[in-house]
Amino acid sequence: MTIKLVTIIFVSIGTICISIAILPTRQICGLERKHRFAWRCLGALILLFLLGYLYYGGQLLIRPARIHDLMISIIMMAGGFFVILVARLSLQTLEGIKKIADRERHRALHDELTELPNRTLLYERIEQAILEAQRDETTIAIMLMDLNRFKEINDTLGHFYGDYLLQMIAPRMWECIRQADTIARFGGDEFAVVLPGVELEQVINIAEKITRAMEEPFHIEGNSLSIDVSIGIALYPRHGTDSDTLLQHADIALYAAKKTSGAFYSIYNAELDDHSMKRLMFTVELREALKKEQLVLHYQPKYSLVSRQVCGVEALVRWPRADGKGLTAPADFIPIAEKTGLIRLLTYQVLEKAFAQAAEWAKRDIFLPVAINISTKVLHDLDLPGHVKTLLEKWEIDPGTITLEITESSMVADPALAFKTITALGELGVHLSIDDFGTGYSSLALLKRLPGCELKIDKSLVINMIKNQNDLTIVQASIDLARSMSLQVVAEGVETREALEKLTELHCEMAQGFYLSPPLPAEEVLARIAELNAGPHPAKTADNRGVIADLRLTQPTI
């Protein structure tokens, strides 16, 4: 009787285990689609085992149990444990794999910083919205939003503040849109919004709400940051019938909004597209011109109001037009070079050509200091000092005859990196000049740390100082500041005799501008310098002409 009871207990335990294994097996069939048939077969076998267990248990109830029945029941109990363990562990493994897969999919489709959908998921949402719009014959709006001056905040305060600011953007945007809408981080400081089933008036209202929300200050660790945004809008099906076209047109509209003063949003139209295509072709042409080294340098004299002699030139890049009809102005291609990353190659080519020209003049006993503009991105390039050193050695140039002009904003953007580069350049012996002074964000703490520095007063102030008392005050203050800090000062944008006379009266040391000379090719600028050096003080003559004399240049320290 004891053997029979124990045997029945063991068989019952095995039967219960087999029964319990059925549920996880069914769950596995719902999870594992690839091998679902195999798991269903396993489930059928488990049911068959269950029937066998029940049959054997029923037999034990109606007949005596022998010792071998006890052994069989132990094996059946162990088999039940084995089946349930396999089923449960398999389910846990598959659930773990699914969680990992879901987590990886989430990471693949969402921005890690903001947890917003990324570009990939954005495309999926747009395609889904297009299908629904086709079915319901409704309109979709795609908005691209860019944070203006975000780079200034990011570079000035650091990436921590920039990242934190980006994290604070999404909650404010969610308050401005509907639950069915999608917000995605398109990249960098750009965000995209998908608005299904809306009309243009609703889109504009949402854009206005987002703009007002962004204007409220962001408080980050005691700092109050204010930002403004630009928004580009494209509509389905009016402006495109696929995600690529809609996003491209929204981007074109965004660019137009950023370029238009006082506009926070712009709606795509075909004229903007033509402009974008021209810009794209312009970029391709510029890249090809750099590849073929087609850009040339013109030189504009810097005139000393103290010695009444030309004391150097500034190298200014020009791009000859493919049709041979003149030159493309730097204002037309420098911003594109900066936006597309071509500015580094462009600057390095300008440095090479300017150094080569200075060496060629030196061989002719013409020691003419040369100033060269350095963009913000290139100033933050740690390879710049090494490149300048290589050029100095290659062309055997006295570093004291080279001045690198940097803007105020380039120092503020990332002071630590900028001064690391500036210090290395100063150790080479080249001089530095702060360009466009008076329009940026310089501080005295920054100025006093610059080695061998001069200030170049921005031309917008010089041009207007005769008629605008505020500009005149700024020019006077800049000259006094430079003198008090033992810095040399150059006034750009001298276009009239009155301006030159006023600068002389204000004791400005150097002047530069079209009244003295426009930028000229290398040989032509030598002739113009000879005229300036030989003639009377330019402020004393209306036509600014003198008898061409031999070129007489000192080698001043700039």
C-alpha positions as CSV (number, residue, x, y, z in Angstrom):
1,M,0.0,0.0,0.0
2,T,2.9,2.3,0.8
3,I,4.5,1.7,-2.6
4,K,1.2,2.3,-4.4
5,L,0.7,5.6,-2.5
6,V,4.2,6.9,-3.2
7,T,3.9,5.8,-6.8
8,I,0.6,7.6,-7.3
9,I,2.0,10.8,-5.7
10,F,5.1,10.8,-8.0
11,V,2.9,10.2,-11.1
12,S,0.6,13.0,-9.9
13,I,3.5,15.4,-9.5
14,G,4.7,14.6,-13.0
15,T,1.2,15.1,-14.4
16,I,0.9,18.5,-12.7
17,C,4.3,19.6,-14.1
18,I,3.3,18.5,-17.6
19,S,0.0,20.3,-17.3
20,I,1.7,23.5,-16.1
21,A,4.1,23.3,-19.1
22,I,1.3,23.7,-21.5
23,L,0.7,27.5,-20.7
24,P,4.4,28.6,-21.3
25,T,4.4,26.5,-24.4
26,R,1.4,28.4,-25.7
27,Q,3.0,31.7,-24.8
28,I,6.1,30.7,-26.7
29,C,4.0,30.0,-29.8
30,G,2.8,33.6,-29.6
31,L,6.3,35.0,-29.3
32,E,8.3,32.8,-31.6
33,R,7.0,33.3,-35.1
34,K,9.9,31.9,-36.9
35,H,9.8,28.4,-35.3
36,R,6.1,28.5,-34.3
37,F,5.4,25.1,-36.1
38,A,8.2,23.4,-34.1
39,W,6.9,24.7,-30.8
40,R,3.3,23.7,-31.7
41,C,4.6,20.2,-32.4
42,L,6.3,20.2,-29.0
43,G,3.0,21.4,-27.5
44,A,1.2,18.4,-29.1
45,L,3.8,16.1,-27.7
46,I,3.3,17.6,-24.2
47,L,-0.4,16.9,-24.5
48,L,0.4,13.4,-25.6
49,F,2.6,13.0,-22.5
50,L,-0.2,14.3,-20.4
51,L,-2.6,11.7,-21.7
52,G,0.0,9.0,-21.1
53,Y,0.5,10.3,-17.5
54,L,-3.2,10.3,-16.9
55,Y,-3.7,6.8,-18.3
56,Y,-0.8,5.4,-16.2
57,G,-2.1,7.1,-13.1
58,G,-5.6,5.6,-13.8
59,Q,-4.1,2.2,-14.1
60,L,-2.3,2.5,-10.7
61,L,-5.7,3.2,-9.1
62,I,-7.2,-0.1,-10.2
63,R,-4.3,-2.5,-9.8
64,P,-1.6,-3.1,-7.2
65,A,1.7,-1.3,-7.6
66,R,4.9,-3.1,-7.9
67,I,8.5,-2.0,-7.3
68,H,9.1,-1.3,-11.0
69,D,6.0,1.0,-11.0
70,L,7.8,3.0,-8.3
71,M,10.9,3.3,-10.6
72,I,8.7,4.3,-13.5
73,S,6.8,7.0,-11.4
74,I,10.2,8.5,-10.4
75,I,11.2,8.7,-14.0
76,M,7.8,10.2,-15.0
77,M,8.1,12.8,-12.2
78,A,11.6,13.7,-13.3
79,G,10.3,14.0,-16.9
80,G,7.6,16.3,-15.8
81,F,10.1,18.5,-14.0
82,F,12.3,18.5,-17.1
83,V,9.4,19.5,-19.4
84,I,8.3,22.4,-17.2
85,L,11.8,23.6,-16.7
86,V,12.5,23.5,-20.5
87,A,9.3,25.3,-21.2
88,R,9.7,28.0,-18.5
89,L,13.4,28.7,-19.2
90,S,12.6,28.8,-23.0
91,L,9.9,31.3,-22.3
92,Q,12.1,33.5,-20.1
93,T,14.9,33.4,-22.6
94,L,12.6,34.4,-25.4
95,E,11.0,37.2,-23.3
96,G,14.5,38.4,-22.5
97,I,15.5,38.4,-26.1
98,K,12.3,40.2,-27.0
99,K,12.9,42.9,-24.3
100,I,16.5,43.3,-25.6
101,A,15.2,43.5,-29.2
102,D,12.5,46.0,-28.2
103,R,15.1,48.1,-26.3
104,E,17.5,48.0,-29.3
105,R,14.7,48.9,-31.6
106,H,13.7,51.8,-29.3
107,R,17.4,53.0,-29.3
108,A,17.5,52.6,-33.1
109,L,14.4,54.7,-33.6
110,H,14.8,57.3,-30.8
111,D,17.2,60.0,-30.0
112,E,19.3,59.0,-27.1
113,L,19.5,62.5,-25.6
114,T,15.9,63.6,-25.9
115,E,14.1,60.2,-26.2
116,L,12.2,61.7,-29.2
117,P,11.8,59.7,-32.4
118,N,14.8,60.0,-34.6
119,R,15.1,60.6,-38.3
120,T,14.4,56.9,-39.1
121,L,11.2,56.7,-37.1
122,L,10.2,60.1,-38.4
123,Y,10.3,58.7,-42.0
124,E,8.1,55.8,-40.8
125,R,5.6,58.2,-39.2
126,I,5.4,60.4,-42.3
127,E,4.8,57.4,-44.6
128,Q,2.1,56.1,-42.2
129,A,0.5,59.6,-42.2
130,I,0.6,59.7,-46.0
131,L,-1.2,56.4,-46.3
132,E,-3.9,57.6,-43.9
133,A,-4.1,60.9,-45.7
134,Q,-4.6,59.2,-49.0
135,R,-7.3,57.0,-47.6
136,D,-9.1,59.9,-45.8
137,E,-8.2,62.6,-48.5
138,T,-6.8,64.9,-45.8
139,T,-3.7,67.2,-45.5
140,I,-0.5,66.6,-43.7
141,A,1.9,69.3,-42.5
142,I,5.6,68.8,-42.0
143,M,7.4,71.4,-39.9
144,L,11.2,71.7,-39.5
145,M,12.2,73.9,-36.5
146,D,15.8,75.2,-36.0
147,L,17.0,76.9,-32.8
148,N,18.6,80.2,-33.7
149,R,21.9,81.0,-31.9
150,F,22.0,77.5,-30.4
151,K,25.6,77.1,-31.4
152,E,26.5,80.3,-29.6
153,I,24.9,79.0,-26.4
154,N,26.4,75.6,-26.8
155,D,29.9,76.9,-27.5
156,T,29.8,79.6,-24.9
157,L,28.3,77.8,-21.9
158,G,29.4,74.3,-22.9
159,H,27.9,71.1,-24.3
160,F,26.3,70.2,-20.9
161,Y,24.0,73.3,-21.1
162,G,23.4,72.7,-24.7
163,D,22.3,69.1,-24.2
164,Y,20.2,70.1,-21.2
165,L,18.5,72.8,-23.2
166,L,17.6,70.3,-26.0
167,Q,16.1,68.0,-23.4
168,M,13.9,70.9,-22.2
169,I,12.6,71.7,-25.7
170,A,10.4,68.6,-26.2
171,P,8.1,69.1,-23.2
172,R,7.3,72.6,-24.3
173,M,6.6,71.5,-27.9
174,W,4.3,68.7,-26.7
175,E,2.2,71.3,-25.0
176,C,1.6,73.0,-28.3
177,I,0.5,70.1,-30.4
178,R,-2.1,67.3,-30.4
179,Q,-1.6,63.8,-29.0
180,A,-1.8,62.3,-32.6
181,D,1.1,64.5,-33.8
182,T,4.7,63.5,-33.8
183,I,7.8,65.4,-32.6
184,A,11.2,64.1,-33.7
185,R,14.7,65.3,-33.4
186,F,15.9,65.7,-37.0
187,G,19.5,66.3,-36.0
188,G,21.7,68.7,-34.1
189,D,19.4,71.6,-33.1
190,E,16.7,70.8,-35.6
191,F,13.3,69.3,-34.7
192,A,10.6,68.0,-37.0
193,V,6.8,67.9,-36.4
194,V,4.3,65.8,-38.3
195,L,0.8,67.1,-38.2
196,P,-1.8,64.8,-39.8
197,G,-5.3,66.0,-40.8
198,V,-4.6,69.8,-40.5
199,E,-5.3,72.9,-42.6
200,L,-2.8,75.6,-43.2
201,E,-4.4,78.0,-40.7
202,Q,-4.1,75.3,-38.0
203,V,-0.4,74.8,-38.9
204,I,0.3,78.5,-38.6
205,N,-1.4,78.6,-35.2
206,I,0.7,75.7,-34.0
207,A,3.9,77.4,-35.3
208,E,3.0,80.5,-33.5
209,K,2.3,78.6,-30.2
210,I,5.7,76.8,-30.5
211,T,7.4,80.1,-31.1
212,R,5.8,81.7,-28.1
213,A,6.7,78.7,-26.0
214,M,10.3,78.8,-27.0
215,E,10.5,82.6,-26.2
216,E,9.9,81.8,-22.5
217,P,13.3,81.7,-20.7
218,F,14.8,78.3,-20.0
219,H,16.3,78.1,-16.5
220,I,19.4,75.9,-16.2
221,E,21.4,75.9,-13.0
222,G,20.7,79.5,-12.2
223,N,21.2,80.6,-15.9
224,S,18.3,82.1,-17.8
225,L,18.5,81.3,-21.5
226,S,16.3,82.7,-24.2
227,I,16.1,81.3,-27.7
228,D,14.2,82.0,-30.8
229,V,13.3,79.6,-33.6
230,S,12.9,79.4,-37.3
231,I,10.3,77.1,-38.8
232,G,9.9,75.7,-42.3
233,I,6.5,74.3,-43.4
234,A,5.6,71.9,-46.2
235,L,2.2,70.4,-46.9
236,Y,1.0,67.1,-48.3
237,P,0.0,66.8,-51.1
238,R,0.5,70.4,-52.2
239,H,4.3,70.4,-51.8
240,G,5.1,66.7,-52.2
241,T,3.7,63.2,-52.0
242,D,6.6,61.4,-50.3
243,S,8.6,61.8,-47.1
244,D,11.9,62.8,-48.8
245,T,10.3,65.5,-50.9
246,L,8.2,66.9,-48.0
247,L,11.3,67.1,-45.7
248,Q,13.4,68.6,-48.4
249,H,10.8,71.3,-49.1
250,A,10.4,72.0,-45.4
251,D,14.2,72.4,-45.1
252,I,14.1,74.9,-48.0
253,A,11.4,76.8,-46.3
254,L,13.3,76.7,-43.1
255,Y,16.4,78.2,-44.8
256,A,14.2,81.0,-46.2
257,A,12.8,81.7,-42.7
258,K,16.3,82.0,-41.3
259,K,17.3,84.4,-44.1
260,T,14.3,86.6,-43.8
261,S,14.6,89.3,-41.2
262,G,11.7,89.3,-38.7
263,A,10.1,86.0,-40.0
264,F,9.9,83.0,-37.7
265,Y,8.3,80.7,-40.2
266,S,8.1,80.2,-43.9
267,I,5.9,78.1,-46.1
268,Y,7.5,76.3,-49.1
269,N,6.9,77.6,-52.6
270,A,8.5,76.8,-56.0
271,E,10.6,80.0,-56.0
272,L,12.4,78.9,-52.9
273,D,13.1,75.6,-54.5
274,D,14.8,77.3,-57.5
275,H,16.9,79.3,-55.0
276,S,17.9,76.1,-53.2
277,M,18.9,74.4,-56.4
278,K,21.0,77.4,-57.3
279,R,22.6,77.2,-53.9
280,L,23.3,73.5,-54.3
281,M,24.9,74.0,-57.8
282,F,26.9,76.9,-56.3
283,T,28.2,74.6,-53.6
284,V,29.2,72.0,-56.3
285,E,30.9,74.7,-58.3
286,L,32.8,76.0,-55.3
287,R,34.0,72.5,-54.4
288,E,35.3,72.1,-57.9
289,A,36.9,75.5,-57.9
290,L,38.8,74.6,-54.7
291,K,39.8,71.3,-56.2
292,K,41.3,73.0,-59.2
293,E,42.7,75.9,-57.0
294,Q,40.9,78.5,-59.1
295,L,40.4,81.0,-56.3
296,V,42.7,84.1,-56.4
297,L,43.9,86.7,-54.0
298,H,43.6,90.4,-54.2
299,Y,45.4,92.7,-51.8
300,Q,44.1,95.9,-50.1
301,P,46.7,98.3,-48.6
302,K,46.7,99.2,-44.9
303,Y,47.8,102.9,-44.6
304,S,49.6,104.3,-41.6
305,L,48.1,107.7,-40.6
306,V,51.3,108.3,-38.6
307,S,54.1,107.6,-41.0
308,R,51.9,108.3,-44.1
309,Q,53.2,105.1,-45.7
310,V,51.5,101.8,-46.6
311,C,52.4,99.4,-43.7
312,G,50.9,96.2,-45.0
313,V,48.2,94.6,-47.1
314,E,45.2,92.3,-46.3
315,A,44.8,89.2,-48.5
316,L,41.2,88.9,-49.7
317,V,40.0,85.9,-51.6
318,R,38.1,86.2,-54.9
319,W,36.5,83.6,-57.1
320,P,36.7,84.3,-60.9
321,R,33.4,83.5,-62.6
322,A,33.4,80.6,-65.0
323,D,32.0,82.8,-67.8
324,G,35.0,85.2,-67.4
325,K,32.7,88.1,-66.5
326,G,34.2,89.4,-63.3
327,L,34.6,88.0,-59.8
328,T,32.2,86.3,-57.4
329,A,32.0,88.4,-54.2
330,P,33.2,86.7,-51.0
331,A,29.9,87.4,-49.3
332,D,28.3,85.1,-51.9
333,F,30.5,82.1,-51.3
334,I,32.2,82.4,-47.8
335,P,28.9,81.7,-45.9
336,I,28.3,78.6,-48.1
337,A,31.9,77.4,-47.5
338,E,31.3,77.7,-43.8
339,K,28.0,75.9,-43.9
340,T,29.2,73.0,-46.1
341,G,32.6,72.5,-44.3
342,L,34.6,73.8,-47.3
343,I,36.0,76.7,-45.3
344,R,39.0,74.7,-43.9
345,L,40.2,73.8,-47.4
346,L,39.5,77.4,-48.6
347,T,41.4,79.0,-45.7
348,Y,44.4,76.6,-46.2
349,Q,44.5,77.5,-49.9
350,V,44.4,81.2,-49.1
351,L,47.2,80.8,-46.5
352,E,49.3,78.9,-49.1
353,K,48.8,81.5,-51.8
354,A,49.4,84.5,-49.4
355,F,52.6,82.9,-48.1
356,A,53.8,82.2,-51.6
357,Q,53.1,85.8,-52.6
358,A,54.9,87.2,-49.6
359,A,57.9,85.0,-50.4
360,E,57.9,86.2,-54.0
361,W,57.8,89.8,-52.9
362,A,60.7,89.2,-50.4
363,K,62.8,87.8,-53.3
364,R,62.4,91.2,-54.9
365,D,63.3,93.0,-51.7
366,I,59.7,94.1,-51.1
367,F,59.0,93.3,-47.4
368,L,55.3,93.8,-47.3
369,P,53.4,92.4,-44.2
370,V,50.4,90.4,-45.1
371,A,47.2,89.9,-43.1
372,I,45.0,86.8,-43.7
373,N,41.5,86.2,-42.4
374,I,40.9,83.0,-40.3
375,S,37.3,81.8,-39.8
376,T,35.9,80.6,-36.5
377,K,35.9,76.9,-37.6
378,V,39.5,77.1,-38.7
379,L,40.6,78.9,-35.6
380,H,39.2,76.0,-33.6
381,D,41.2,73.6,-35.7
382,L,44.2,72.3,-33.6
383,D,46.0,71.6,-36.9
384,L,46.2,75.3,-37.8
385,P,49.4,76.2,-35.9
386,G,51.2,73.2,-37.4
387,H,50.0,74.1,-40.9
388,V,51.2,77.8,-40.4
389,K,54.6,76.6,-39.1
390,T,55.0,74.3,-42.2
391,L,54.2,77.3,-44.5
392,L,56.6,79.6,-42.7
393,E,59.4,77.0,-43.1
394,K,58.4,76.1,-46.7
395,W,58.5,79.7,-47.9
396,E,61.2,81.0,-45.5
397,I,59.0,83.9,-44.3
398,D,59.6,86.0,-41.2
399,P,56.6,85.3,-39.0
400,G,56.6,88.9,-37.9
401,T,55.4,89.9,-41.4
402,I,52.2,87.7,-41.1
403,T,49.1,88.8,-39.3
404,L,46.1,86.4,-38.8
405,E,42.8,88.2,-38.5
406,I,40.2,86.6,-36.3
407,T,36.7,87.7,-35.3
408,E,35.4,88.5,-31.8
409,S,32.8,85.8,-31.9
410,S,35.4,83.1,-32.8
411,M,37.1,83.8,-29.4
412,V,33.8,83.8,-27.4
413,A,32.5,80.6,-29.1
414,D,35.0,78.3,-27.4
415,P,37.6,80.4,-25.4
416,A,39.6,77.5,-24.2
417,L,40.1,75.9,-27.6
418,A,40.6,79.3,-29.3
419,F,43.3,80.4,-26.9
420,K,45.0,77.1,-27.2
421,T,45.3,77.7,-30.9
422,I,46.1,81.4,-30.5
423,T,48.9,80.6,-27.9
424,A,50.5,78.2,-30.3
425,L,50.3,80.7,-33.1
426,G,51.8,83.4,-30.9
427,E,54.7,81.1,-30.1
428,L,55.4,80.9,-33.8
429,G,55.9,84.7,-33.9
430,V,52.9,85.6,-36.1
431,H,50.7,88.5,-35.1
432,L,47.0,88.5,-34.4
433,S,44.3,91.0,-35.2
434,I,40.7,91.1,-33.9
435,D,38.6,91.8,-37.0
436,D,35.2,93.5,-37.1
437,F,35.8,94.9,-33.6
438,G,32.8,96.7,-32.1
439,T,30.1,94.4,-33.4
440,G,30.7,91.2,-31.5
441,Y,31.1,90.1,-27.9
442,S,34.7,90.8,-26.9
443,S,35.7,91.3,-23.3
444,L,38.7,93.1,-21.9
445,A,39.8,89.8,-20.2
446,L,39.9,88.2,-23.7
447,L,41.7,91.1,-25.3
448,K,44.5,91.4,-22.8
449,R,45.4,87.7,-23.2
450,L,46.0,88.0,-27.0
451,P,49.7,88.1,-28.0
452,G,50.8,90.9,-30.4
453,C,47.2,92.0,-31.0
454,E,45.7,94.8,-33.1
455,L,42.1,95.9,-33.3
456,K,40.3,96.4,-36.6
457,I,37.3,98.6,-36.1
458,D,34.3,97.2,-38.1
459,K,33.7,99.0,-41.4
460,S,30.0,99.5,-40.6
461,L,30.9,101.8,-37.8
462,V,33.5,103.7,-39.8
463,I,31.2,104.2,-42.8
464,N,28.5,105.7,-40.7
465,M,30.5,107.6,-38.1
466,I,30.3,110.9,-40.0
467,K,26.5,110.9,-39.9
468,N,25.9,108.8,-36.8
469,Q,27.1,110.2,-33.5
470,N,26.7,106.8,-31.8
471,D,29.0,105.1,-34.3
472,L,31.5,108.0,-33.9
473,T,31.5,107.5,-30.2
474,I,32.1,103.7,-30.6
475,V,35.0,104.4,-33.0
476,Q,36.5,106.9,-30.6
477,A,36.1,104.5,-27.6
478,S,37.7,101.7,-29.6
479,I,40.7,103.8,-30.5
480,D,41.1,105.0,-26.9
481,L,40.7,101.4,-25.7
482,A,43.4,100.1,-28.1
483,R,45.8,102.9,-27.0
484,S,45.2,102.2,-23.3
485,M,46.0,98.5,-23.8
486,S,49.0,99.2,-26.1
487,L,47.2,97.7,-29.1
488,Q,47.5,99.0,-32.6
489,V,44.2,100.0,-34.2
490,V,43.1,99.8,-37.9
491,A,39.9,101.4,-39.2
492,E,38.2,99.5,-42.0
493,G,35.7,100.8,-44.5
494,V,37.3,104.2,-45.2
495,E,35.4,105.3,-48.3
496,T,35.5,109.1,-48.1
497,R,38.0,111.8,-47.4
498,E,35.9,113.0,-44.5
499,A,36.2,109.7,-42.8
500,L,40.0,109.6,-43.3
501,E,40.3,113.1,-41.9
502,K,38.1,112.2,-38.9
503,L,40.2,109.1,-38.2
504,T,43.4,111.3,-38.4
505,E,41.8,113.7,-35.9
506,L,40.9,110.8,-33.6
507,H,44.6,109.7,-33.7
508,C,43.8,106.3,-35.3
509,E,47.0,104.6,-36.4
510,M,46.0,102.9,-39.6
511,A,43.2,103.0,-42.2
512,Q,42.0,100.7,-44.9
513,G,39.2,101.1,-47.4
514,F,38.2,101.9,-51.0
515,Y,39.0,105.6,-50.6
516,L,42.7,104.6,-50.3
517,S,42.5,101.6,-52.6
518,P,40.2,98.7,-53.6
519,P,41.6,95.2,-53.3
520,L,43.8,94.6,-56.3
521,P,45.9,91.8,-57.8
522,A,49.4,91.5,-56.6
523,E,51.2,93.5,-59.3
524,E,48.5,96.2,-59.4
525,V,48.6,96.7,-55.7
526,L,52.3,97.4,-55.8
527,A,51.7,100.2,-58.2
528,R,48.9,101.6,-56.0
529,I,51.1,101.4,-52.9
530,A,53.8,103.3,-54.8
531,E,51.3,106.1,-55.5
532,L,50.2,106.2,-51.9
533,N,53.8,106.3,-50.6
534,A,54.9,108.9,-53.1
535,G,51.9,111.2,-53.0
536,P,50.7,113.7,-50.4
537,H,48.6,112.6,-47.4
538,P,45.4,111.1,-48.9
539,A,43.3,113.2,-46.6
540,K,44.8,116.4,-48.2
541,T,43.8,115.6,-51.8
542,A,40.4,115.0,-53.3
543,D,41.4,112.6,-56.0
544,N,44.0,110.8,-54.0
545,R,46.5,110.7,-56.9
546,G,50.2,111.3,-56.9
547,V,53.2,110.7,-59.0
548,I,54.2,107.0,-59.2
549,A,57.5,106.6,-57.5
550,D,59.7,103.7,-56.5
551,L,58.2,101.4,-54.0
552,R,59.4,102.5,-50.6
553,L,58.2,100.1,-47.8
554,T,59.5,99.7,-44.3
555,Q,58.9,96.5,-42.4
556,P,56.7,97.6,-39.6
557,T,55.6,95.5,-36.7
558,I,51.9,94.8,-36.8
